[in-house]
Amino acid sequence: MAHIVWDWNGTLFDDLDAVVDATNEIFVSYGLPMVDLAGFQAVYTRPIWACYERLLGRELEQGEWERLDAAFHDSYHRLMERCRLAADARHAIDALSDAGHTQSLLSMWHHDRLTVAVRRYGIGEIFRRVDGLRPEEAGGSKAEFMVRHLTRLGVDPSEVVAIGDSVDDAVAARHAGARAILYAGGMQGRAELDRFGVPVVERLTEVSAYI
C-alpha cells in the first residue's frame, strides 16, 4: 500500500481567495493593480519571494521579503477564518484510508497553526505525521523538507505519493524519490501543472485512480 503525503494550502484547505486578497493587501502601498485569481495563478511560483518579484517586475531589496512575508501572514491569518476544507477533501482522505493507505501532511505554513487547523477540521487523527514550517526555518522549496518528512516517517520513498497544487510539490516528490499527483484546483493553473509530466486531477477524489 502507498503512503500519501498531502499538501495543505490550496490542496486540502481551500484558501485561494484569502491568499489572493492578502497578497493584494500587502501590495496596495506599491501602487500595483489588483490581481484576480487567474492573474495570481499566472505569476505563482515557489519560493514565494520569486512570485513577489514577478508581481513587482524586479528583485526584492534587502529586508523587503521579511517585511512582505510578515505583512502577508498578518492579513492571511485574518482572512483565512472564512475558508474551509476543499469540498471533497474529507471524502478523498477517507477513501484512501479505507483502501489501506497511510497518510501524512507536509506544509510550508506555520507548524503551530497547521496542527491547530487539522484538529479544528477533525482530520488530525488520520495523519501519521503533520509537519509545517518551524519558527527557526526559512520558507523556500519543499524539496529538503520532503526528504526530512519521509525520513522521520521511516517510509520507503518509492512507496510514497505526494499530492499538492503546485509544481514545487512535484519537484519535492521527485527530489525525495517519490511520485506526485498534482491538483488543478489550487495555486497554479492546469497548463503549468501539465508541463511537469505527472498526473493532474481536477478533483481530489480522482487521486485514487492513480495510486
Disulfide bonds with the S-S distance in Angstrom:
none
